[in-house]
Amino acid sequence: MPRPILYFVRHGETDWNRERRLQGQHDIPLNALGRVQAARCGKLMRDLLERDGRPLAEYDYISSPLGRARETMELMRAGMGLDPERYRTDARLMEMSFGRWEGFTFAELQAREAPALAERERDKWGFVLPGGESYAQLQVRVRAWYDGVERDTVVSAHGGVCRALIAHLHLAQPEAASQGDIGQGCVYVFDGNTMARHE
């Protein structure tokens, strides 16, 4: 039996994204560009879902509980002509905790945490951040959420969550999934076997 389709959006930009600061589970709001990106995703999402010929309200809508993801979902739903508030949240979709590294840039951490950064580079997927999580731990909670998805779903969450999905669905090896950019202002469609990016 085919798995439900996921329409996944990483939240729009925040000031910490722009400054390249590790956000993790800090609740940083969208900035002006982030709100534009979220509204653009609403238009993209409407076009993708209408192409499938089903009413928009038939899909499930779920977000990380962090404010930047919730605001992204609300702006998307408004752009789709849906009640902005009618969606659920699930804590398993929160971004990976970066522990004591949250709020710092990698350049700042290089001065403070060089040995730990070097260790992380040797095993980016398995390295447990000081006071935080590893990608491997994040994948466990994302897998628990994904295994309970019963119908086609629109998701607003985070870059780390997207990486965990990519690894869980065997679309890339974990180490490869930890690399590269997860874009903002675009929609990723997971059909269980492939991932497509729409901009």
Contact map, one row per residue, 1 for C-alpha under 8 A:
1110000000000000000000000000000000000000000000000000000000000000000000000000000000000000000000000000000000000000000000000000000000000000000000000000000000000000000000000000000000000000000000000000000
1111000000000000000000000000000000000000000000000000000000000000000000000000000000000000000000000000000000000000000000000000000000000000000000000000000000000000000000000000000000000000000000010000000
1111100000000000000000000000000000000000000000000000000000000000000000000000000000000000000000000000000000000000000000000000000000000000000000000000000000000000000000000000000000000000000000110000000
0111110000000000000000000000000000000000000000000000000000000000000000000000000000000000000000000000000000000000000000000000000000000000000000000000111110000000000000000000000000000000000000110000000
0011111000000000000000000000000000000000000000000000000000000000000000000000000000000000000000000000000000000000000000000000000000000000000000000000001110000000000000000000000000000000000011110000000
0001111100000000000000000000000000000000000000000000000000000000000000000000000000000000000000000000000000000000000000000000000000000000000000000000000111100000000000000000000000000000000111100000000
0000111110000000000000000000000000000000000010000000000000000000000000000000000000000000000000000000000000000000000000000000000000000000000000000000000111100000000000000000000000000000001111000000000
0000011111000000000000000000000000000000000000000000000000000000000000000000000000000000000000000000000000000000000000000000000000000000000000000000000001111000010000000000000000000000001111000000000
0000001111100000000000000000000000000000100000000000000000000000000000000000000000000000000000000000000000000000000000000000000000000000000000000000000001111100000000000000000000000001111100000000000
0000000111110000000000000000000000000000000000000000000000000000000010000000000000000000000000000000000000000000000000000000000000000000000000000000000000011110010000000000000000000111111000000000000
0000000011111000000000000000000001000100000000000000000000000000000110010000000000000000000000000000000000000000000000000000000000000000000000000000000000011100000000000000000000000001100000000000000
0000000001111100000000000000011011111100000000000000000000000000000110010000000000000000000000000000000000000000000000000000000000000000000000000000000000000000000000000000000000000001100000000000000
0000000000111110110000000000011011101000000000000000000000000000000000000000000000000000000000000000000000000000000000000000000000000000000000000000000000000000000000000000000000000001000000000000000
0000000000011111110000000001111011000000000000000000000000000000000100000000000000000000000000000000000000000000000000000000000000000000000000000000000000000000000000000000000000000000000000000000000
0000000000001111111000000001111000000000000000000000000000000000000000000000000000000000000000000000000000000000000000000000000000000000000000000000000000000000000000000000000000000000000000000000000
0000000000000111111111100001000000000000000000000000000000000000000000000000000000000000000000000000001000000000000000000000000000000000000000000000000000000000000000000000000000000000000000000000000
0000000000001111111111100000000000000000000000000000000000000000000000000000000000000000000000000000000000000000000000000000000000000000000000000000000000000000000000000000000000000000000000000000000
0000000000001111111110000000000000000000000000000000000000000000000000000000000000000000000000000000000000000000000000000000000000000000000000000000000000000000000000000000000000000000000000000000000
0000000000000011111110000000000000000000000000000000000000000000000000000000000000000000000000000000000010000000000000000000000000000000000000000000000000000000000000000000000000000000000000000000000
0000000000000001111111000000000000000000000000000000000000000000000000000000000000000000000000000000000011000000000000000000000000000000000000000000000000000000000000000000000000000000000000000000000
0000000000000001111111100000000000000000000000000000000000000000000000000000000000000000000000000000011111000000000000000000000000000000000000000000000000000000000000000000000000000000000000000000000
0000000000000001100111110000000000000000000000000000000000000000000000000000000000000000000000000100111111000000000000000000000000000000000000000000000000000000000000000000000000000000000000000000000
0000000000000001100011111111000000000000000000000000000000000000000000000000000000000000000000000100011000000000000000000000000000000000000000000000000000000000000000000000000000000000000000000000000
0000000000000000000001111100000000000000000000000000000000000000000000000000000000000000000000111110010000000000000000000000000000000000000000000000000000000000000000000000000000000000000000000000000
0000000000000000000000111110000000000000000000000000000000000000010000000000000000000000000001111100010000000000000000000000000000000000000000000000000000000000000000000000000000000000000000000000000
0000000000000000000000111111000000000000000000000000000000000000000000000000000000000000000000000000010000000000000000000000000000000000000000000000000000000000000000000000000000000000000000000000000
0000000000000000000000101111100000000000000000000000000000000000011100000000000000000000000000000000000000000000000000000000000000000000000000000000000000000000000000000000000000000000000000000000000
0000000000000111000000100111110000000000000000000000000000000000001100000000000000000000000000000000000000000000000000000000000000000000000000000000000000000000000000000000000000000000000000000000000
0000000000000110000000000011111000000000000000000000000000000000001100000000000000000000000000000000000000000000000000000000000000000000000000000000000000000000000000000000000000000000000000000000000
0000000000011110000000000001111111100000000000000000000000000000000100100000000000000000000000000000000000000000000000000000000000000000000000000000000000000000000000000000000000000000000000000000000
0000000000011110000000000000111111100000000000000000000000000000000000000000000000000000000000000000000000000000000000000000000000000000000000000000000000000000000000000000000000000000000000000000000
0000000000000000000000000000011111110000000000000000000000000000000000000000000000000000000000000000000000000000000000000000000000000000000000000000000000000000000000000000000000000000000000000000000
0000000000011100000000000000011111111000000000000000000000000000000000000000000000000000000000000000000000000000000000000000000000000000000000000000000000000000000000000000000000000000000000000000000
0000000000111100000000000000011111111100000000000000000000000000000000000000000000000000000000000000000000000000000000000000000000000000000000000000000000000000000000000000000000000001100000000000000
0000000000011000000000000000011111111110000000000000000000000000000000010010000000000000000000000000000000000000000000000000000000000000000000000000000000000000000000000000000000000000000000000000000
0000000000010000000000000000000111111111000000000000000000000000000000000000000000000000000000000000000000000000000000000000000000000000000000000000000000000000000000000000000000000000000000000000000
0000000000011000000000000000000011111111100000000000000000000000000000000000000000000000000000000000000000000000000000000000000000000000000000000000000000000000000000000000000000000001110000000000000
0000000000110000000000000000000001111111110000000000000000000000000000011011000000000000000000000000000000000000000000000000000000000000000000000000000000000000000000000000000000000000100000000000000
0000000000000000000000000000000000111111111000000000000000000000000000010011001000000000000000000000000000000000000000000000000000000000000000000000000000000000000000000000000000000000000000000000000
0000000000000000000000000000000000011111111100000000000000000000000000000001000000000000000000000000000000000000000000000000000000000000000000000000000000000000000000000000000000000000110000000000000
0000000010000000000000000000000000001111111110000000000000000000000000000001000000000000000000000000000000000000000000000000000000000000000000000000000000000000000000000000000000000000111000000000000
0000000000000000000000000000000000000111111111000000000000000000000000000011111100000000000000000000000000000000000000000000000000000000000000000000000000000000000000000000000000000000000000000000000
0000000000000000000000000000000000000011111111100000000000000000000000000001001100000000000000000000000000000000000000000000000000000000000000000000000000000000000000000000000000000000000000000000000
0000000000000000000000000000000000000001111111110000000000000000000000000000000000000000000000000000000000000000000000000000000000000000000000000000000000000000000000000000000000000000011000000000011
0000001000000000000000000000000000000000111111111000000000000000000000000001000100000000000000000000000000000000000000000000000000000000000000000000000000000000000000000000000000000000001000000000000
0000000000000000000000000000000000000000011111111100000100000000000000000000001100000000000000000000000000000000000000000000000000000000000000000000000000000000000000000000000000000000000000000000000
0000000000000000000000000000000000000000001111111110000000000000000000000000000000000000000000000000000000000000000000000000000000000000000000000000000000000000000000000000000000000000000000000000000
0000000000000000000000000000000000000000000111111111000000000000000000000000000000000000000000000000000000000000000000000000000000000000000000000000000000000000000000000000000000000000000000000000000
0000000000000000000000000000000000000000000011111111111100000000000000000000000000000000000000000000000000000000000000000000000000000000000000000000000000000000000000000000000000000000000000000000000
0000000000000000000000000000000000000000000001111111111100000000000000000000000000000000000000000000000000000000000000000000000000000000000000000000000000000000000000000000000000000000000000000000000
0000000000000000000000000000000000000000000000111111100000000000000000000000000000000000000000000000000000000000000000000000000000000000000000000000000000000000000000000000000000000000000000000000000
0000000000000000000000000000000000000000000000011111110000000000000000000000000000000000000000000000000000000000000000000000000000000000000000000000000000000000000000000000000000000000000000000000000
0000000000000000000000000000000000000000000000001111111000000000000000000000000000000000000000000000000000000000000000000000000000000000000000000000000000000000000000000000000000000000000000000000000
0000000000000000000000000000000000000000000000001101111101000000000000000000000000000000000000000000000000000000000000000000000000000000000000000000000000000000000000000000000000000000000000000000000
0000000000000000000000000000000000000000000000001100111111100000000000000000000000000000000000000000000000000000000000000000000000000000000000000000000000000000000000000000000000000000000000000000000
0000000000000000000000000000000000000000000001001100011111100000000000000000000100000000000000000000000000000000000000000000000000000000000000000000000000000000000000000000000000000000000000000000000
0000000000000000000000000000000000000000000000000000001111110000000000000000000001000000000000000000000000000000000000000000000000000000000000000000000000000000000000000000000000000000000000000000000
0000000000000000000000000000000000000000000000000000011111110000000000000000000000000000000000000000000000000000000000000000000000000000000000000000000000000000000000000000000000000000000000000000000
0000000000000000000000000000000000000000000000000000001111111000000000000000000000000000000000000000000000000000000000000000000000000000000000000000001111000000000000000000000000000000000000000000000
0000000000000000000000000000000000000000000000000000000011111100000000000000000000000010000000000000000000000000000000000000000000000000000000000000001111000000000000000000000000000000000000000000000
0000000000000000000000000000000000000000000000000000000000111110000000000000000000000111000000000000000000000000000000000000000000000000000000000000000011100000000000000000000000000000000000000000000
0000000000000000000000000000000000000000000000000000000000011111000000000000000000000011110000000000000000000000000000000000000000000000000000000000000011110000000000000000000000000000000000000000000
0000000000000000000000000000000000000000000000000000000000001111100011001000000000000011110010000000000000000000000000000000000000000000000000000000000000111000000000000000000000000000000000000000000
0000000000000000000000000000000000000000000000000000000000000111110011000000000000000000111111100000000000000000000000000000000000000000000000000000000000011100000000000000000000000000000000000000000
0000000000000000000000000000000000000000000000000000000000000011111011000000000000000000111011000000000000000000000000000000000000000000000000000000000000000000000000000000000000000000000000000000000
0000000000000000000000001010000000000000000000000000000000000001111111000000000000000000000001000000000000000000000000000000000000000000000000000000000000000000000000000000000000000000000000000000000
0000000000000000000000000011100000000000000000000000000000000000111111100000000000000000000000000000000000000000000000000000000000000000000000000000000000000000000000000000000000000000000000000000000
0000000000110100000000000011110000000000000000000000000000000000011111110000000000000000000000000000000000000000000000000000000000000000000000000000000000000000000000000000000000000000000000000000000
0000000001110000000000000000000000000000000000000000000000000011111111111000000000000000000000000000000000000000000000000000000000000000000000000000000000011100000000000000000000000000000000000000000
0000000000000000000000000000000000000000000000000000000000000011111111111100000000000000000000000000000000000000000000000000000000000000000000000000000000010000000000000000000000000000000000000000000
0000000000000000000000000000010000000000000000000000000000000000001111111110000000000000000000000000000000000000000000000000000000000000000000000000000000000000000000000000000000000000000000000000000
0000000000110000000000000000000000100110000000000000000000000000000111111111000000000000000000000000000000000000000000000000000000000000000000000000000000010000000000000000000000000000000000000000000
0000000000000000000000000000000000000100000000000000000000000010000011111111100000010000000000000000000000000000000000000000000000000000000000000000000000110000000000000000000000000000000000000000000
0000000000000000000000000000000000000000000000000000000000000000000001111111110000011000000000000000000000000000000000000000000000000000000000000000000000000000000000000000000000000000000000000000000
0000000000000000000000000000000000100110010000000000000000000000000000111111111000010000000000000000000000000000000000000000000000000000000000000000000000000000000000000000000000000000000000000000000
0000000000000000000000000000000000000111111010000000000000000000000000011111111100010000000000000000000000000000000000000000000000000000000000000000000000000000000000000000000000000000000000000000000
0000000000000000000000000000000000000000010000000000000000000000000000001111111111110000000000000000000000000000000000000000000000000000000000000000000000000000000000000000000000000000000000000000000
0000000000000000000000000000000000000000010000000000000000000000000000000111111111110000000000000000000000000000000000000000000000000000000000000000000000000000000000000000000000000000000000000000000
0000000000000000000000000000000000000010011001000000000000000000000000000011111111000000000000000000000000000000000000000000000000000000000000000000000000000000000000000000000000000000000000000000000
0000000000000000000000000000000000000000011011000000000100000000000000000001111111000000000000000000000000000000000000000000000000000000000000000000000000000000000000000000000000000000000000000000000
0000000000000000000000000000000000000000000000000000000000000000000000000000111111100000000000000000000000000000000000000000000000000000000000000000000000000000000000000000000000000000000000000000000
0000000000000000000000000000000000000000000000000000000010000000000000000000111111110100000000000000000000000000000000000000000000000000000000000000000000000000000000000000000000000000000000000000000
0000000000000000000000000000000000000000000000000000000000000000000000000000110011111100000000000000000000000000000000000000000000000000000000000000000000000000000000000000000000000000000000000000000
0000000000000000000000000000000000000000000000000000000000000000000000001111110001111110000000000000000000000000000000000000000000000000000000000000000000000000000000000000000000000000000000000000000
0000000000000000000000000000000000000000000000000000000000000000000000000100000000111110000000000000000000000000000000000000000000000000000000000000000000000000000000000000000000000000000000000000000
0000000000000000000000000000000000000000000000000000000000001000000000000000000001111111000000000000000000000000000000000000000000000000000000000000000000000000000000000000000000000000000000000000000
0000000000000000000000000000000000000000000000000000000000011110000000000000000000011111100000000000000000000000000000000000000000000000000000000000000000000000000000000000000000000000000000000000000
0000000000000000000000000000000000000000000000000000000000001110000000000000000000000111110000000000000000000000000000000000000000000000000000000000000000000000000000000000000000000000000000000000000
0000000000000000000000000000000000000000000000000000000000000111100000000000000000000011111000000000000000000000000000000000000000000000000000000000000000000000000000000000000000000000000000000000000
0000000000000000000000000000000000000000000000000000000000000111100000000000000000000001111111000000000000000000000000000000000000000000000000000000000000000000000000000000000000000000000000000000000
0000000000000000000000000000000000000000000000000000000000000001100000000000000000000000111111000000000000000000000000000000000000000000000000000000000000000000000000000000000000000000000000000000000
0000000000000000000000000000000000000000000000000000000000000001000000000000000000000000011111000000000000000000000000000000000000000000000011011000000000000000000000000000000000000000000000000000000
0000000000000000000000000000000000000000000000000000000000000011100000000000000000000000011111100000000000000000000000000000000000000000000011001000000000001100100000000000000000000000000000000000000
0000000000000000000000001000000000000000000000000000000000000001110000000000000000000000011111110000000000000000000000000000000000000000000000000000000000001100100000000000000000000000000000000000000
0000000000000000000000011000000000000000000000000000000000000001000000000000000000000000000011111000000000000000000000000000000000000000000000000000000000001111100000000000000000000000000000000000000
0000000000000000000000011000000000000000000000000000000000000000000000000000000000000000000001111100000000000000000000000000000000011110010000000000000000000001100000000000000000000000000000000000000
0000000000000000000000011000000000000000000000000000000000000000000000000000000000000000000000111110010000000000000000000000000010011000000000000000000000000000000000000000000000000000000000000000000
0000000000000000000001111000000000000000000000000000000000000000000000000000000000000000000000011111110000000000000000000000000011111000000000000000000000000000000000000000000000000000000000000000000
0000000000000000000000010000000000000000000000000000000000000000000000000000000000000000000000001111110000000000000000000000000011111000000000000000000000000000000000000000000000000000000000000000000
0000000000000000000000000000000000000000000000000000000000000000000000000000000000000000000000000111110000000000000000000000000011110000000000000000000000000000000000000000000000000000000000000000000
0000000000000000000001000000000000000000000000000000000000000000000000000000000000000000000000000111111100001000000000000000000011000000000000000000000000000000000000000000000000000000000000000000000
0000000000000000000011111100000000000000000000000000000000000000000000000000000000000000000000001111111100000000000000000000000000000000000000000000000000000000000000000000000000000000000000000000000
0000000000000001000011100000000000000000000000000000000000000000000000000000000000000000000000000000111110000000000000000000000000000000000000000000000000000000000000000000000000000000000000000000000
0000000000000000000011000000000000000000000000000000000000000000000000000000000000000000000000000000111111011000000000000000000000000000000000000000000000000000000000000000000000000000000000000000000
0000000000000000001111000000000000000000000000000000000000000000000000000000000000000000000000000000001111111000000000000000000000000000000000000000000000000000000000000000000000000000000000000000000
0000000000000000000111000000000000000000000000000000000000000000000000000000000000000000000000000000000111111100000000000000000000000000000000000000000000000000000000000000000000000000000000000000000
0000000000000000000000000000000000000000000000000000000000000000000000000000000000000000000000000000000011111110000000000000000000000000000000000000000000000000000000000000000000000000000000000000000
0000000000000000000000000000000000000000000000000000000000000000000000000000000000000000000000000000000111111111000000000000000000000000000000000000000000000000000000000000000000000000000000000000000
0000000000000000000000000000000000000000000000000000000000000000000000000000000000000000000000000000100111111111110010000000000000000000000000000000000000000000000000000000000000000000000000000000000
0000000000000000000000000000000000000000000000000000000000000000000000000000000000000000000000000000000001111111110010000000000000000000000000000000000000000000000000000000000000000000000000000000000
0000000000000000000000000000000000000000000000000000000000000000000000000000000000000000000000000000000000111111110000000000000000000000000000000000000000000000000000000000000000000000000000000000000
0000000000000000000000000000000000000000000000000000000000000000000000000000000000000000000000000000000000011111110000000000000000000000000000000000000000000000000000000000000000000000000000000000000
0000000000000000000000000000000000000000000000000000000000000000000000000000000000000000000000000000000000001111111110000000000000000000000000000000000000000000000000000000000000000000000000000000000
0000000000000000000000000000000000000000000000000000000000000000000000000000000000000000000000000000000000001111111111000000000000000000000000000000000000000000000000000000000000000000000000000000000
0000000000000000000000000000000000000000000000000000000000000000000000000000000000000000000000000000000000000000111111100000000000000000000000000000000000000000000000000000000000000000000000000000000
0000000000000000000000000000000000000000000000000000000000000000000000000000000000000000000000000000000000000000111111110000000000000000000000000000000000000000000000000000000000000000000000000000000
0000000000000000000000000000000000000000000000000000000000000000000000000000000000000000000000000000000000001100111111111000000000000000000000000000000000000000000000000000000000000000000000000000000
0000000000000000000000000000000000000000000000000000000000000000000000000000000000000000000000000000000000000000011111111100000000000000000000000000000000000000000000000000000000000000000000000000000
0000000000000000000000000000000000000000000000000000000000000000000000000000000000000000000000000000000000000000001111111110001000000000000000000000000000000000000000000000000000000000000000000000000
0000000000000000000000000000000000000000000000000000000000000000000000000000000000000000000000000000000000000000000111111111001000000000000000000000000000000000000000000000000000000000000000000000000
0000000000000000000000000000000000000000000000000000000000000000000000000000000000000000000000000000000000000000000011111111000000000000000000000000000000000000000000000000000000000000000000000000000
0000000000000000000000000000000000000000000000000000000000000000000000000000000000000000000000000000000000000000000001111111000000000000000000000000000000000000000000000000000000000000000000000000000
0000000000000000000000000000000000000000000000000000000000000000000000000000000000000000000000000000000000000000000000111111111000000000000000000000000000000000000000000000001000000000000000000000000
0000000000000000000000000000000000000000000000000000000000000000000000000000000000000000000000000000000000000000000000011111111000000110000000000000000000000000000000000000001001000000000000000000000
0000000000000000000000000000000000000000000000000000000000000000000000000000000000000000000000000000000000000000000000000011111000000111000000000000000000000000000000000000011001000000000000000000000
0000000000000000000000000000000000000000000000000000000000000000000000000000000000000000000000000000000000000000000000000011111100000111000000000000000000000000000000000000000000000000000000000000000
0000000000000000000000000000000000000000000000000000000000000000000000000000000000000000000000000000000000000000000000110011111110001110000000000000000000000000000000000000000000000000000000000000000
0000000000000000000000000000000000000000000000000000000000000000000000000000000000000000000000000000000000000000000000000000011111111110000000000000000000000000000000000000000000000000000000000000000
0000000000000000000000000000000000000000000000000000000000000000000000000000000000000000000000001111100000000000000000000000001111111100000000000000000000000000000000000000000000000000000000000000000
0000000000000000000000000000000000000000000000000000000000000000000000000000000000000000000000000111100000000000000000000000000111111000000000000000000000000000000000000000000000000000000000000000000
0000000000000000000000000000000000000000000000000000000000000000000000000000000000000000000000000111000000000000000000000000000111111000000000000000000000000000000000000000000000000000000000000000000
0000000000000000000000000000000000000000000000000000000000000000000000000000000000000000000000011111000000000000000000000000000111111100000000000000000000000000000000000000000000000000000000000000000
0000000000000000000000000000000000000000000000000000000000000000000000000000000000000000000000011110000000000000000000000000001111111110110000000000000000000000000000000000000000000000000000000000000
0000000000000000000000000000000000000000000000000000000000000000000000000000000000000000000000010000000000000000000000000001111110011111110000000000000000000000000000000000000000000000000000000000000
0000000000000000000000000000000000000000000000000000000000000000000000000000000000000000000000010000000000000000000000000001111100001111111000000000000000000001000100000000000001000000000000000000000
0000000000000000000000000000000000000000000000000000000000000000000000000000000000000000000000000000000000000000000000000000110000000111111100000000000000000000000100000000000000000000000000000000000
0000000000000000000000000000000000000000000000000000000000000000000000000000000000000000000000000000000000000000000000000000000000001111111110000000000000000000000000000000000000000000000000000000000
0000000000000000000000000000000000000000000000000000000000000000000000000000000000000000000000010000000000000000000000000000000000001111111111000000000000000001100100000000000000000000000000000000000
0000000000000000000000000000000000000000000000000000000000000000000000000000000000000000000000000000000000000000000000000000000000000011111111100000000000000000100110110000000000000000000000000000000
0000000000000000000000000000000000000000000000000000000000000000000000000000000000000000000000000000000000000000000000000000000000000001111111110000000000000000000000000000000000000000000000000000000
0000000000000000000000000000000000000000000000000000000000000000000000000000000000000000000110000000000000000000000000000000000000000000111111111000000000000000000000000000000000000000000000000000000
0000000000000000000000000000000000000000000000000000000000000000000000000000000000000000000110000000000000000000000000000000000000000000011111111100000000000000100110000000000000000000000000000000000
0000000000000000000000000000000000000000000000000000000000000000000000000000000000000000000000000000000000000000000000000000000000000000001111111110000000000000000010010000000000000000000000000000000
0000000000000000000000000000000000000000000000000000000000000000000000000000000000000000000100000000000000000000000000000000000000000000000111111111000000000000000000000000000000000000000000000000000
0000000000000000000000000000000000000000000000000000000000000000000000000000000000000000000110000000000000000000000000000000000000000000000011111111100000000000000000000000000000000000000000000000000
0000000000000000000000000000000000000000000000000000000000000000000000000000000000000000000000000000000000000000000000000000000000000000000001111111100000000000000000000000000000000000000000000000000
0000000000000000000000000000000000000000000000000000000000000000000000000000000000000000000000000000000000000000000000000000000000000000000000111111100000000000000000000000000000000000000000000000000
0000000000000000000000000000000000000000000000000000000000000000000000000000000000000000000000000000000000000000000000000000000000000000000000011111110000000000000000000000000000000000000000000000000
0001000000000000000000000000000000000000000000000000000000000000000000000000000000000000000000000000000000000000000000000000000000000000000000001111111110000000000000000000000000000000000000000000000
0001000000000000000000000000000000000000000000000000000000000000000000000000000000000000000000000000000000000000000000000000000000000000000000000001111100000000000000000000000000000000000000000000000
0001100000000000000000000000000000000000000000000000000000110000000000000000000000000000000000000000000000000000000000000000000000000000000000000000111110000000000000000000000000000000000000000000000
0001111000000000000000000000000000000000000000000000000000110000000000000000000000000000000000000000000000000000000000000000000000000000000000000000111111000000000000000000000000000000000000000000000
0001111000000000000000000000000000000000000000000000000000111100000000000000000000000000000000000000000000000000000000000000000000000000000000000000101111100000000000000000000000000000000000000000000
0000011110000000000000000000000000000000000000000000000000111100000000000000000000000000000000000000000000000000000000000000000000000000000000000000000111110000000000000000000000000000000000000000000
0000011110000000000000000000000000000000000000000000000000001110000000001000000000000000000000000000000000000000000000000000000000000000000000000000000011111000000000000000000000000000000000000000000
0000000111100000000000000000000000000000000000000000000000000111000011011000000000000000000000000000000000000000000000000000000000000000000000000000000001111100000000000000000000000000000000000000000
0000000111100000000000000000000000000000000000000000000000000011000010000000000000000000000011100000000000000000000000000000000000000000000000000000000000111110110000000000000000000000000000000000000
0000000011100000000000000000000000000000000000000000000000000001000010000000000000000000000011100000000000000000000000000000000000000000000000000000000000011111110000000000000000000000000000000000000
0000000001000000000000000000000000000000000000000000000000000000000000000000000000000000000000100000000000000000000000000000000000000000000000000000000000001111111000000000000000000110000000000000000
0000000000000000000000000000000000000000000000000000000000000000000000000000000000000000000000110000000000000000000000000000000000000010010000000000000000000111111100000000000000000000000000000000000
0000000000000000000000000000000000000000000000000000000000000000000000000000000000000000000011110000000000000000000000000000000000000000011001000000000000001111111110000000000000000000000000000000000
0000000101000000000000000000000000000000000000000000000000000000000000000000000000000000000000000000000000000000000000000000000000000000000000000000000000001111111111000000000000000100000000000000000
0000000000000000000000000000000000000000000000000000000000000000000000000000000000000000000000000000000000000000000000000000000000000000000000000000000000000011111111100000000011000100000000000000000
0000000000000000000000000000000000000000000000000000000000000000000000000000000000000000000000000000000000000000000000000000000000000011011001000000000000000001111111110000010010000000000000000000000
0000000000000000000000000000000000000000000000000000000000000000000000000000000000000000000000000000000000000000000000000000000000000000001001100000000000000000111111111000000000000000000000000000000
0000000000000000000000000000000000000000000000000000000000000000000000000000000000000000000000000000000000000000000000000000000000000000000000000000000000000000011111111111000010000000000000000000000
0000000000000000000000000000000000000000000000000000000000000000000000000000000000000000000000000000000000000000000000000000000000000000001000000000000000000000001111111111110010000000000000000000000
0000000000000000000000000000000000000000000000000000000000000000000000000000000000000000000000000000000000000000000000000000000000000000001000100000000000000000000111111110000000000000000000000000000
0000000000000000000000000000000000000000000000000000000000000000000000000000000000000000000000000000000000000000000000000000000000000000000000000000000000000000000011111111000000000000000000011000000
0000000000000000000000000000000000000000000000000000000000000000000000000000000000000000000000000000000000000000000000000000000000000000000000000000000000000000000001111111100000000000000000000000000
0000000000000000000000000000000000000000000000000000000000000000000000000000000000000000000000000000000000000000000000000000000000000000000000000000000000000000000001111111100000000000000000001110000
0000000000000000000000000000000000000000000000000000000000000000000000000000000000000000000000000000000000000000000000000000000000000000000000000000000000000000000001101111110110000000000000000000000
0000000000000000000000000000000000000000000000000000000000000000000000000000000000000000000000000000000000000000000000000000000000000000000000000000000000000000000000100111111110000000000000000000000
0000000000000000000000000000000000000000000000000000000000000000000000000000000000000000000000000000000000000000000000000000100000000000000000000000000000000000000100100001111111000000000000000000000
0000000000000000000000000000000000000000000000000000000000000000000000000000000000000000000000000000000000000000000000000011100000000000000000000000000000000000000000000000111111100000000000000000000
0000000000000000000000000000000000000000000000000000000000000000000000000000000000000000000000000000000000000000000000000000000000000000000000000000000000000000000000000001111111100000000000000000000
0000000000000000000000000000000000000000000000000000000000000000000000000000000000000000000000000000000000000000000000000000000000000000000000000000000000000000001101100001111111110000000000000000000
0000000000000000000000000000000000000000000000000000000000000000000000000000000000000000000000000000000000000000000000000001100000000010000000000000000000000000001000000000011111110000000000000000000
0000000000000000000000000000000000000000000000000000000000000000000000000000000000000000000000000000000000000000000000000000000000000000000000000000000000000000000000000000001111111000000000000000000
0000000000000000000000000000000000000000000000000000000000000000000000000000000000000000000000000000000000000000000000000000000000000000000000000000000000000000000000000000000011111100000000000000000
0000000000000000000000000000000000000000000000000000000000000000000000000000000000000000000000000000000000000000000000000000000000000000000000000000000000000000000000000000000000111110000000000000000
0000000001000000000000000000000000000000000000000000000000000000000000000000000000000000000000000000000000000000000000000000000000000000000000000000000000000010011000000000000000011111000000000000000
0000000001000000000000000000000000000000000000000000000000000000000000000000000000000000000000000000000000000000000000000000000000000000000000000000000000000010000000000000000000001111110000000000000
0000000011111000000000000000000001001000000000000000000000000000000000000000000000000000000000000000000000000000000000000000000000000000000000000000000000000000000000000000000000000111110000000000000
0000000011110000000000000000000001001101100000000000000000000000000000000000000000000000000000000000000000000000000000000000000000000000000000000000000000000000000000000000000000000011111000000000001
0000000011000000000000000000000000001001100100000000000000000000000000000000000000000000000000000000000000000000000000000000000000000000000000000000000000000000000000000000000000000011111100000000111
0000001111000000000000000000000000000000100110000000000000000000000000000000000000000000000000000000000000000000000000000000000000000000000000000000000000000000000000000000000000000000111110000000111
0000011110000000000000000000000000000000000000000000000000000000000000000000000000000000000000000000000000000000000000000000000000000000000000000000000000000000000000000000000000000000011111000011110
0000111100000000000000000000000000000000000000000000000000000000000000000000000000000000000000000000000000000000000000000000000000000000000000000000000000000000000000000000000000000000001111100011110
0000111100000000000000000000000000000000000000000000000000000000000000000000000000000000000000000000000000000000000000000000000000000000000000000000000000000000000000000000000000000000000111111111000
0011110000000000000000000000000000000000000000000000000000000000000000000000000000000000000000000000000000000000000000000000000000000000000000000000000000000000000000000000000000000000000011111110000
0111100000000000000000000000000000000000000000000000000000000000000000000000000000000000000000000000000000000000000000000000000000000000000000000000000000000000000000001000000000000000000001111110000
0000000000000000000000000000000000000000000000000000000000000000000000000000000000000000000000000000000000000000000000000000000000000000000000000000000000000000000000001010000000000000000001111110000
0000000000000000000000000000000000000000000000000000000000000000000000000000000000000000000000000000000000000000000000000000000000000000000000000000000000000000000000000010000000000000000001111111000
0000000000000000000000000000000000000000000000000000000000000000000000000000000000000000000000000000000000000000000000000000000000000000000000000000000000000000000000000010000000000000000111111111100
0000000000000000000000000000000000000000000000000000000000000000000000000000000000000000000000000000000000000000000000000000000000000000000000000000000000000000000000000000000000000000000111000111110
0000000000000000000000000000000000000000000000000000000000000000000000000000000000000000000000000000000000000000000000000000000000000000000000000000000000000000000000000000000000000000011110000011111
0000000000000000000000000000000000000000000100000000000000000000000000000000000000000000000000000000000000000000000000000000000000000000000000000000000000000000000000000000000000000000011110000001111
0000000000000000000000000000000000000000000100000000000000000000000000000000000000000000000000000000000000000000000000000000000000000000000000000000000000000000000000000000000000000000111000000000111
